Amino acid sequence: MLKIAVLGAGRMGASIARRLLAAGHPVTVWNRTAARTDPLRAAGGQVADSPAEAVAGADVTVTMLADPAAVDAVLFGPGGAAPGLAPGACLVEMSTIGPEAVRAVAGRLPDGVDLVDAPVAGSVSAAAAGRLRVYAGGPAAAVARVRPVLEALGAVRHLGPTGSGAAAKLVLNAALLIGVAGVADALAVARAVGIDRDTALDLLGGGPLGAAVARATSADADFPITLADKDLGLVLTALAGAPAPLVHAARAALAAAPDPTADIATLTTGELL
């Protein structure tokens, strides 16, 4: 079994670490808020005091962090992980930071260390059950080397060179957030014409917005509005001024949310409409 370090123990990072422990991998975890690692210690994981300590001797290091600044700090800041990555090790970058940031990270890693960008689609429960969809970018040999780790988490699709997985995640998140905002607008129409919410959701669930309805009514997913806004900011940066009116509309809906820490499903609760 490969020795794995997981940097970031938020809900998704912790679920990934727990799944890898269940698959038999020795796992060391680090998180900025140390208390979040306590359940992983109880599940058999080792807990490190710094990113550098976490990656010592690791074959594979997984980063699941909030944004590009957090990835930069954890890898390259004081006590950062990057200098401790040994030749032959692989960094699996699972955060949503965009393809340009991924390629920048790859260019700063020590010689002999590969990077595979492998963001995921799916909820916390999907991570726990090994049913995530993993979108990988990077050299074929590096992806093959870490595939057993990724397949413990779910179905793996290698999309191409470094940055391809990160690019795919932006496409998917743009579609998701446009869809959820569309559900919110459709529910506003339903209220205006006298159709109750449950009936409207049932009707929408059988139509082209079905997947967005399922996400908007999920009880176990966790995608805070603040992170969704960050992701659409990355999408707009990638678009470089190209017309994308629905992306702008979805971001405006996020900006109007009263609680940026709430899940994106709150866009459809009627509070914003």
For each residue, the residues with C-beta under 8 A, 3 or more apart:
1: 23 24 25 26
2: 25 59 60 146 148 149
3: 25 26 28 57 58 59 60
4: 20 25 26 27 28 58 59 60 61 62 149
5: 27 28 29 30 48 54 55 58 60 61 62 81
6: 9 13 16 17 20 27 28 29 30 54 61 62 64
7: 13 29 30 31 51 54 55 61 62 63 64 65 74 81
8: 13 30 31 62 63 64 65 66 70 74 95
9: 6 13 14 17 29 30 31 36 37 40
10: 13 14 31 36 64 66
11: 14 15 124 222
12: 15 16 64 120 124 127 222
13: 6 7 8 9 10 16 17 29 31 62 64 65
14: 9 10 11 17 18 29 36 37 39 40
15: 11 12 18 19 124 127 128
16: 6 12 13 19 20 62 64 94 127 153
17: 6 9 13 14 20 21 27 29 40 45 62
18: 14 15 21 22 39 40 43 128
19: 15 16 22 23 127 128 130 152 153
20: 4 6 16 17 23 25 27 62 149 152 153
21: 17 18 24 25 27 40 43 44 45
22: 18 19
23: 1 19 20 130 152
24: 1 21
25: 1 2 3 4 20 21 149 152
26: 1 3 4 46
27: 4 5 6 17 20 21 40 44 45 46
28: 3 4 5 6 45 46 47 48 53 54 55 58
29: 5 6 7 9 13 14 17 37 40 45 46 47 48 54
30: 5 6 7 8 9 37 47 48 49 50 51 53 54
31: 7 8 9 10 13 34 36 37
32:
33: 36
34: 31 37 47 49
35: 38
36: 9 10 14 31 33 39
37: 9 14 29 30 31 34 40 41 45 47
38: 35 41 42
39: 14 18 36 42 43
40: 9 14 17 18 21 27 29 37 43 45 47
41: 37 38 45 46 47
42: 38 39
43: 18 21 39 40
44: 21 27
45: 17 21 27 28 29 37 40 41
46: 26 27 28 29 41
47: 28 29 30 34 37 40 41
48: 5 28 29 30 51 53 54
49: 30 34 53
50: 30 53 54 79
51: 7 30 48 54 55 74 75 79 80 81 84
52: 55 56 79 80 81 83 84
53: 28 30 48 49 50 56
54: 5 6 7 28 29 30 48 50 51 58 61 81
55: 5 7 28 51 52 58 61 81 84 85 89
56: 52 53 84
57: 3 86
58: 3 4 5 28 54 55 61 85 89
59: 2 3 4 88 89 90
60: 2 3 4 5 89 90 91 92 146 149
61: 4 5 6 7 54 55 58 81 85 89 90 91 92
62: 4 5 6 7 8 13 16 17 20 92 94 149
63: 7 8 71 74 75 91 92 93 94 95
64: 6 7 8 10 12 13 16 94 95
65: 7 8 13 70 71 74 95
66: 8 10 70 95 227 230
67: 70 71 95 97 227 230
68: 71 72 97 98 101
69: 72 73
70: 8 65 66 67 73 74 95
71: 63 65 67 68 74 75 93 95 97 101 105
72: 68 69 75 76 77 105
73: 69 70 76 77 80
74: 7 8 51 63 65 70 71 77 80 81
75: 51 63 71 72 80 81 82 91 105 108
76: 72 73 80 82 108
77: 72 73 74 80
78:
79: 50 51 52
80: 51 52 73 74 75 76 77 83
81: 5 7 51 52 54 55 61 74 75 84 85
82: 75 76 85 108 109 110
83: 52 80 110
84: 51 52 55 56 81
85: 55 58 61 81 82 89 91 109 110 113
86: 57 89 112 113
87: 110 111 112 113
88: 59 112 113
89: 55 58 59 60 61 85 86 112 113 114
90: 59 60 61 113 114 115 116 142 145 146
91: 60 61 63 75 85 105 109 113 114 115 116
92: 60 61 62 63 115 116 117 118 146 149 150
93: 63 71 97 102 105 115 116 117 118 119 166
94: 16 62 63 64 117 118 119 120
95: 8 63 64 65 66 67 70 71 119
96: 119 166 169 170 173 227 230 231 234
97: 67 68 71 93 101 102 166 234
98: 68 101 102 166 167 170 234 237 238
99: 102 103 117 137 163 164 166 167 170 238
100: 103 104 163 237 238
101: 68 71 97 98 104 105 166
102: 93 97 98 99 105 106 115 117 137 162 163 165 166
103: 99 100 106 107 162 163
104: 100 101 107 108
105: 71 72 75 91 93 101 102 108 109 115
106: 102 103 109 115 162
107: 103 104
108: 75 76 82 104 105
109: 82 85 91 105 106 113 114 115
110: 82 83 85 87 113
111: 87
112: 86 87 88 89
113: 85 86 87 88 89 90 91 109 110
114: 89 90 91 109 138 139 141 142 145
115: 90 91 92 93 102 105 106 109 138 142 162
116: 90 91 92 93 136 137 138 142 143 146 162 165
117: 92 93 94 99 102 136 137 138 162 163 164 165 166
118: 92 93 94 134 135 136 137 146 150 156 165
119: 93 94 95 96 134 135 165 166 168 169
120: 12 94 127 132 133 134 135 153 154
121: 132 133 135 169 172
122: 126 127 131 132 133 154
123: 126 127 218 220 221 222
124: 11 12 15 127 128 220 221 222
125: 128 129 220
126: 122 123 129 131 132 154
127: 12 15 16 19 120 122 123 124 130 131 132 153 154
128: 15 18 19 124 125
129: 125 126
130: 19 23 127 152 153 154
131: 122 126 127 154 155
132: 120 121 122 126 127 153 154 155
133: 120 121 122 154 155 157
134: 118 119 120 150 153 154 155 156 157 165
135: 118 119 120 121 157 159 164 165 168 169 172
136: 116 117 118 143 150 156 157 158 159 164 165
137: 99 102 116 117 118 158 159 160 161 162 163 164 165 166 167 168
138: 114 115 116 117 142 143 158 161 162 164 165
139: 114 142 143 161 162
140: 143 144 158
141: 114 144 145
142: 90 114 115 116 138 139 145 146
143: 116 136 138 139 140 146 147 156 158
144: 140 141 147
145: 90 114 141 142
146: 2 60 90 92 116 118 142 143 149 150
147: 143 144 150 151 156
148: 2 151 152
149: 2 4 20 25 60 62 92 146 152 153
150: 92 118 134 136 146 147 153 154 156
151: 147 148 154 155 156
152: 19 20 23 25 130 148 149
153: 16 19 20 120 127 130 132 134 149 150
154: 120 122 126 127 130 131 132 133 134 150 151
155: 131 132 133 134 151
156: 118 134 136 143 147 150 151
157: 133 134 135 136
158: 136 137 138 140 143
159: 135 136 137 164 165 167 168
160: 137 164
161: 137 138 139 164
162: 102 103 106 115 116 117 137 138 139
163: 99 100 102 103 117 137 166 167
164: 99 117 135 136 137 138 159 160 161 167 168
165: 102 116 117 118 119 134 135 136 137 138 159 168 169
166: 93 96 97 98 99 101 102 117 119 137 163 169 170
167: 98 99 137 159 163 164 170 171 238
168: 119 135 137 159 164 165 171 172
169: 96 119 121 135 165 166 172 173
170: 96 98 99 166 167 173 174 231 234 235 238
171: 167 168 174 175
172: 121 135 168 169 175 176
173: 96 169 170 176 177 228 231 232 235
174: 170 171 177 178 231 232 235 247 250
175: 171 172 178 179
176: 172 173 179 180 212 215
177: 173 174 180 181 228 231 232 250 251 254 264
178: 174 175 181 182 246 247 249 250
179: 175 176 182 183 209 211 212 215
180: 176 177 183 184 212 215 216 250 264 265 267 268
181: 177 178 184 185 246 249 250 253 267
182: 178 179 185 186 209 212
183: 179 180 186 187 204 209 212 213 216 267 268
184: 180 181 187 188 216 253 267 268 272 273
185: 181 182 188 189 273
186: 182 183 189 190 200 204 209
187: 183 184 190 191 197 200 201 204 268 270 273
188: 184 185 191 192 273
189: 185 186 192 193
190: 186 187 193 195 196 197 199 200
191: 187 188 194 195 197 270 273
192: 188 189
193: 189 190
194: 191
195: 190 191 199 200 203
196: 190 199 200
197: 187 190 191 200 201 270
198: 201 202
199: 190 195 196 202 203
200: 186 187 190 195 196 197 203 204
201: 187 197 198 204 205 213 217
202: 198 199 205 206
203: 195 199 200 206 207
204: 183 186 187 200 201 207 209 210 213
205: 201 202 209 210 213 214
206: 202 203 210
207: 203 204 210
208:
209: 179 182 183 186 204 205 212 213
210: 204 205 206 207 213 214
211: 179 214 215
212: 176 179 180 182 183 209 215 216
213: 183 201 204 205 209 210 216 217
214: 205 210 211 217 218
215: 176 179 180 211 212 218 221 264 265
216: 180 183 184 212 213 264 265 267 268
217: 201 213 214 265
218: 123 214 215 221 265
219:
220: 123 124 125
221: 123 124 215 218 263 265
222: 11 12 123 124 263
223: 227 228 263 264
224: 227 228 260 261 262 263 264
225: 228 229 254 257 259 260 261 262 263 264 266 267
226: 229 230 260 261
227: 66 67 96 223 224 230 231
228: 173 177 223 224 225 231 232 254 264
229: 225 226 232 233 251 254 255 260
230: 66 67 96 226 227 233 234
231: 96 170 173 174 177 227 228 234 235
232: 173 174 177 228 229 235 236 247 250 251 254
233: 229 230 236 237 251
234: 96 97 98 170 230 231 237 238
235: 170 173 174 231 232 238 239 244 247
236: 232 233 239 244 247 248 251
237: 98 100 233 234 240
238: 98 99 100 167 170 234 235
239: 235 236 242 244 247
240: 237
241:
242: 239
243:
244: 235 236 239 247 248
245: 248 249
246: 178 181 249 250
247: 174 178 232 235 236 239 244 250 251
248: 236 244 245 251 252
249: 178 181 245 246 252 253
250: 174 177 178 180 181 232 246 247 253 254
251: 177 229 232 233 236 247 248 254 255
252: 248 249 255 256
253: 181 184 249 250 256 257 267 272
254: 177 225 228 229 232 250 251 257 264 267
255: 229 251 252
256: 252 253 272
257: 225 253 254 260 262 266 267 271 272
258: 271 272
259: 225 262 266
260: 224 225 226 229 257
261: 224 225 226
262: 224 225 257 259 266
263: 221 222 223 224 225 266
264: 177 180 215 216 223 224 225 228 254 267
265: 180 215 216 217 218 221 268 269
266: 225 257 259 262 263 269 271 272
267: 180 181 183 184 216 225 253 254 257 264 272
268: 180 183 184 187 216 265
269: 265 266 272
270: 187 191 197 273
271: 257 258 266
272: 184 253 256 257 258 266 267 269
273: 184 185 187 188 191 270
